[in-house]
């Protein structure tokens, strides 16, 4: 389990809010990641890299979108909340994407044929 802290100033609140969240499962497929974010209800998120940038897909909502950056929380929260989440859950998902985004943003070394299967990553 990967635990991380979230800190965000919601438009509807005067004060910045802080909370802790977790990723309970993370699988690296090379071109994309699939992980489960533990919010008040678990959310399965697929984040990937294409030749034109990044994308996010939500299996339970059967919807997705392009992301300009994996690390820009301020830009990603409004995009995610406009697709399928309330602002709090969107912020949690944006922080989770930021937490594991380095796996997609950095070039990976080539692996031999026996290691090309999906790689379960238990901890970061």
N, C-alpha and C positions, 0 to 999 in steps of 0.2 A: 504494500500500500504506500502510495506517495502522498504525503500530506503537504499542504502549502497554505500560506496566509493570503487572504484577499483584503484589499483596502480600497474603497471606492466612494466617491461622492456622488450620490444619486441626485438627480434634478429635483426630486420631490422632497428632499430632506436638507435641512440646514447644515447638519454635521456629517463628516466623513464616517462611514461605517467600516468596521473590521470584523471578519469572521474567518474561521478555518474550514478548509474543505479537503477533499481527498480524491485521488484517482485510485480505483480499486483494481483495475486490470488494464494492462497496456501491452499491445501486440504491435511489433514493428514489421511491416511488410516490404520495406525497401522504398517504395514510392509513396506510401501512406502509412498512417498510424491509426489504430482503432483502440479507443480507451473508454472506460466508464467513469463518469464524474459523479461522485456521491453528493447530490444536493438533497432537498427534501424528498425528491424522488430521483432514482438513478437515471442518468442520461448517457446513452451510447453515442459517442462522437467519432466520426471518421474525418481525419485531416490529412490532406495530401498536397503534393507538389506536382505541378504540371509545367510544361515549357513556358506558359504565360504567367505563372504565379502560383498561388495557393488556393485551396478550396476547403470547405467544411461541409459535411453531410450528416444529417441526423436521421438515424435509422427509424426511430419510433415515429417521427413526424413525416417521414418520406419526403424530405426536402433538403435543399442545400444551397450553397451560394459561394461566390468567389470571395476571398479575403485579400485585401491589399497587403497585409502584413500579419505575421503570426504573433508579433510582440507589441502591437499598438492597442492597448486596452481601450483608450478613449475612442478610437475609430471603430473597434470591433464590437463594443457593447451595443451601440445603437443599431448596427447592422444585424447582430444576432437577435436582438429583441424585436426588430421589425419582421423577422422571418417567423419565429415560433415561440419566443419565450418572454416572460416578464423580465423587467430590467435586472432584478436580483439574480435570477438564474442565468441570464445572459452574461452578467459580470462574472459569475462563477465559472462558466464555460470559457469565457475569454481568458481568465487567469489560468485555467487548466491548459489551454492551448499555448499560452505563453510559457508555462512551466515545462512542457515537453517539446516545444517547437524547435529547439536546437537540434533535435534528432533529424528533422527534415531540412533545416536551413544549411547545415554543414555537409559538404561532400563526404560520402562514406567510401572507405576503401573497398576495392573489389574483393569478393569472396569466391572461394572455389565452389564448384557445382554442388558439393555435398552440403554446403551451408546456405543455399539459396532459398530454403523454405522459410516460412514465417518465423520470426524470432520473438519469443515471449520475453519481455523485459520486466522482471519483477520489481526492481528498485532503480532509482536514478541517483 
